[in-house]
Amino acid sequence: MLADSESTVVINGDKHLAGRLCSVIAKMLLNGNRVILVNAEKILMSGSRANILKENELRLEITSRVHPKHGPFHPRRPDTYMEKMVRGMLPYKKPKGNAAKKLLRVYISVPEKYQKSEHKTIDTALARRSLSYYTTIGELCSSMGWRKVE
């Protein structure tokens, strides 16, 4: 769709708040920019750790009564977790939103391809307090069964 490298934005998710970052990314995608999000496991969620883990544990229990294999399916990896968060902020059932969703790539850590490229930080999405107040997406996903492969 878009071939020029000027419209490609590489964002380092380290020390960014998840909701604020996803809303900025969704706006960029709707404007036609290709967005690559790296370090998805280091993105932060605000709130008490116990409450966040409890809410996700309850969310994992939601299944189909008739046939649980028919869904809903819950993301357990940090990259898919973030993709689904961004998707929730896009009109993905409309052609415009579906096209925008295809412009997003999310990676756990930084792939070799993007290590030398310039990583952008979103100032409005950075954590303002000490990092001890937040839970990382990696911790959240590891509580759901994800293990980082080195």
HELIX and SHEET records of a PDB file:
HELIX    1   1 SER A    5  SER A    7  5                                   3    
HELIX    2   2 ALA A   18  LEU A   30  1                                  13    
HELIX    3   3 ALA A   40  LYS A   42  5                                   3    
HELIX    4   4 ARG A   49  LEU A   60  1                                  12    
HELIX    5   5 PRO A   68  HIS A   70  5                                   3    
HELIX    6   6 PRO A   78  ARG A   87  1                                  10    
HELIX    7   7 PRO A   95  LYS A  101  1                                   7    
HELIX    8   8 GLU A  112  GLN A  115  1                                   4    
HELIX    9   9 ASP A  123  ALA A  125  5                                   3    
HELIX   10  10 LEU A  131  TYR A  133  5                                   3    
HELIX   11  11 ILE A  137  SER A  143  1                                   7    
SHEET    1   A 3 THR A   8  ASN A  12  0                                        
SHEET    2   A 3 ARG A  34  VAL A  38  1                                        
SHEET    3   A 3 LEU A 104  VAL A 106  1                                        
SHEET    1   B 2 LEU A  44  SER A  46  0                                        
SHEET    2   B 2 TYR A 134  THR A 136 -1                                        
END                                                                             
